[in-house]
Amino acid sequence: PVYLLIVSMTTTMEEGRCNTQYFLGDFDGDTFTCTVPFGKMEKIDDGWDNYAGVGFNNLEDKLLLGWGVSWEYAREVPTNEFCGQMTLARRLSVKETAHGLRLASQPVGYDKFLGAEKSVKDGDAFSAETYQLKIKGNGPSKVTLSNREGQSLVFGVDADNNLFVDRTRAGANTFHASFGTELYSVK
């Protein structure tokens, strides 16, 4: 079997983020040896707020749950005694890709969200708190989720087929200078 080693790292503001790197290799019960060199750092994802993931043993699936906050602003998030949130649990696996073996993940229960499928059009309002969005597109596109207070979260795919997320107007962001900046959006 191939073993997975996950390492969460903090960085300086100049470097711009915390990273959660992974390695693939062998484990003899005491020592992990990387046997699948990548040539560059491989991360579990490109998100900004996924740090210190916890794995769960003795389950049928290999699951990981991360801490959804960055050390850059964790102490200043306006959530009283709470500090961040947990990410969605994800099922981990190792897959063969065009670049060799790589970590793959899929949100747990993504196919079991409550409610029936409903088609929506631009401008339709939502009235529940949990959603699963299935979006099909061809070429660059973006989705804007907004509310009556003028807040919005924008995400989509750019002309180079890269995912982007812009949270610069997605709610309270004045508690820390970098939280609402492009630095903490995925591009």
Phi, psi and omega per residue, in radians:
P1 nan 2.720 3.055
V2 -1.689 2.300 3.121
Y3 -1.748 2.686 -3.103
L4 -2.043 2.261 3.031
L5 -2.022 2.180 3.140
I6 -1.952 2.313 -3.114
V7 -2.250 2.081 3.064
S8 -1.608 2.317 -3.074
M9 -2.281 2.451 3.007
T10 -1.670 2.756 3.119
T11 -2.369 3.094 3.083
T12 -1.463 2.869 3.106
M13 -1.023 -0.617 3.142
E14 -1.111 -0.587 3.103
E15 -1.394 -0.400 2.900
G16 1.636 -0.074 -3.080
R17 -3.048 2.904 2.905
C18 -1.589 2.601 3.117
N19 -2.179 2.552 2.984
T20 -2.065 1.779 -3.073
Q21 -1.634 2.686 3.051
Y22 -2.310 2.727 3.113
F23 -2.313 2.613 3.079
L24 -2.049 2.452 -3.135
G25 3.111 -2.612 -3.114
D26 -1.920 2.641 3.073
F27 -2.423 2.178 -3.097
D28 -1.747 0.205 -3.096
G29 1.765 -0.355 3.105
D30 -2.197 -0.712 -2.997
T31 -2.185 2.294 3.022
F32 -1.637 2.336 3.085
T33 -2.168 2.100 3.113
C34 -1.237 2.071 -3.133
T35 -2.018 -0.021 -3.129
V36 -2.154 1.456 -3.117
P37 -1.232 2.460 -3.100
F38 -1.789 -0.495 -3.087
G39 1.562 -0.320 3.065
K40 -2.642 2.897 -3.134
M41 -1.178 2.262 3.038
E42 -1.863 2.244 -3.110
K43 -1.934 2.720 3.126
I44 -1.189 -0.466 3.014
D45 -2.911 3.066 3.140
D46 -1.734 0.173 -3.130
G47 -1.219 2.753 -3.126
W48 -1.588 -0.466 -3.023
D49 -2.030 1.120 3.079
N50 -2.562 1.795 -3.007
Y51 -2.436 2.652 3.013
A52 0.952 0.885 3.128
G53 -1.057 2.525 3.127
V54 -1.963 2.225 3.080
G55 -1.631 2.670 -3.137
F56 -2.050 2.215 3.127
N57 -1.644 2.976 3.053
N58 1.057 0.506 3.036
L59 -2.033 2.782 3.102
E60 -1.087 -0.717 3.126
D61 -1.797 2.708 3.034
K62 -1.533 1.967 -3.063
L63 -1.963 2.597 3.085
L64 -2.338 2.363 3.105
L65 -2.248 2.142 -3.076
G66 -1.771 2.907 3.039
W67 -1.574 2.089 -3.029
G68 -1.552 1.168 3.071
V69 -2.849 2.767 3.090
S70 -1.856 2.514 3.085
W71 -1.088 -0.354 3.133
E72 -0.995 -0.652 -3.084
Y73 -2.341 0.187 -3.035
A74 -0.959 -0.692 -3.087
R75 -1.338 -0.139 -3.052
E76 -1.993 -0.030 3.132
V77 -1.074 2.247 -3.057
P78 -1.374 1.110 -3.102
T79 -2.178 0.527 3.120
N80 0.975 -2.205 -3.069
E81 -1.359 -0.132 3.133
F82 -1.547 2.535 -3.129
C83 -2.218 1.612 -3.120
G84 1.456 -2.749 3.126
Q85 -2.672 3.071 3.084
M86 -1.643 2.566 3.076
T87 -1.316 2.980 2.984
L88 -1.097 2.456 3.033
A89 -1.150 2.482 3.133
R90 -2.254 2.525 3.102
R91 -1.549 2.197 -3.100
L92 -1.769 2.545 3.027
S93 -2.696 2.855 3.067
V94 -1.927 2.217 -3.071
K95 -2.143 2.610 3.016
E96 -1.433 2.215 3.131
T97 -2.164 -3.130 3.068
A98 -1.111 -0.356 3.131
H99 -1.761 0.179 -3.092
G100 1.736 -2.879 -3.140
L101 -1.154 2.345 3.105
R102 -2.516 2.735 3.070
L103 -1.296 2.380 3.035
A104 -2.155 2.595 3.099
S105 -2.499 2.671 -3.131
Q106 -2.515 2.294 3.112
P107 -0.973 2.404 3.123
V108 -1.276 2.318 3.099
G109 1.336 0.200 -3.102
Y110 -0.994 -0.504 -3.098
D111 -1.655 0.117 -3.069
K112 -2.197 0.435 3.100
F113 -1.098 2.629 -3.141
L114 -1.179 2.592 3.041
G115 1.696 2.768 3.139
A116 -1.539 2.752 3.075
E117 -1.144 2.494 3.141
K118 -2.507 2.281 3.071
S119 -1.403 2.417 3.093
V120 -2.201 2.721 3.102
K121 -2.026 2.899 3.101
D122 -0.895 2.226 3.105
G123 1.620 -0.148 3.121
D124 -1.120 2.505 3.119
A125 -1.625 2.635 3.075
F126 -1.939 2.627 -3.108
S127 -2.230 0.101 3.121
A128 -1.991 -3.132 -3.090
E129 -1.891 -0.286 -3.130
T130 -2.143 2.298 -3.086
Y131 -2.385 2.676 2.898
Q132 -2.131 2.124 3.129
L133 -1.793 2.210 2.992
K134 -1.944 2.046 -3.049
I135 -2.123 2.260 3.057
K136 -2.018 2.425 -3.134
G137 -2.712 3.001 3.115
N138 -2.402 1.865 -3.120
G139 1.618 -3.031 -3.116
P140 -1.022 2.440 3.130
S141 -2.798 2.835 3.075
K142 -2.535 2.681 3.093
V143 -2.119 2.325 3.091
T144 -2.046 2.112 3.031
L145 -1.797 2.115 -3.067
S146 -2.363 2.902 3.109
N147 -2.266 3.131 -3.097
R148 -1.196 -0.297 -3.133
E149 -1.485 0.020 3.134
G150 1.484 0.139 3.098
Q151 -1.472 2.583 3.137
S152 -2.656 2.583 3.010
L153 -2.066 2.197 -3.095
V154 -2.041 2.308 3.059
F155 -2.543 2.824 -3.140
G156 2.990 -2.735 -3.130
V157 -2.222 2.290 -3.114
D158 -1.547 -3.079 -3.080
A159 -1.118 -0.385 3.106
D160 -1.638 0.203 3.125
N161 1.172 0.501 3.079
N162 -1.761 2.452 3.075
L163 -1.248 2.444 3.008
F164 -2.336 2.631 3.067
V165 -2.373 2.224 3.120
D166 -2.089 1.935 3.141
R167 -1.893 0.306 -3.071
T168 -1.064 -0.398 3.129
R169 -2.146 0.466 -3.011
A170 -1.649 0.540 3.110
G171 2.157 -2.813 -3.117
A172 -1.011 2.179 3.120
N173 -2.501 0.123 -3.111
T174 -1.514 -0.049 -3.121
F175 -1.232 -0.336 3.095
H176 -2.595 2.410 -3.033
A177 -1.032 -0.570 -3.053
S178 -1.626 -0.273 -3.007
F179 -0.999 -0.793 -3.081
G180 -1.601 0.162 -3.092
T181 -1.537 2.954 3.086
E182 -1.061 -0.454 3.127
L183 -0.944 -0.646 -3.122
Y184 -1.811 0.513 2.943
S185 -2.014 2.658 -3.113
V186 -1.544 2.233 3.075
K187 -2.422 nan nan
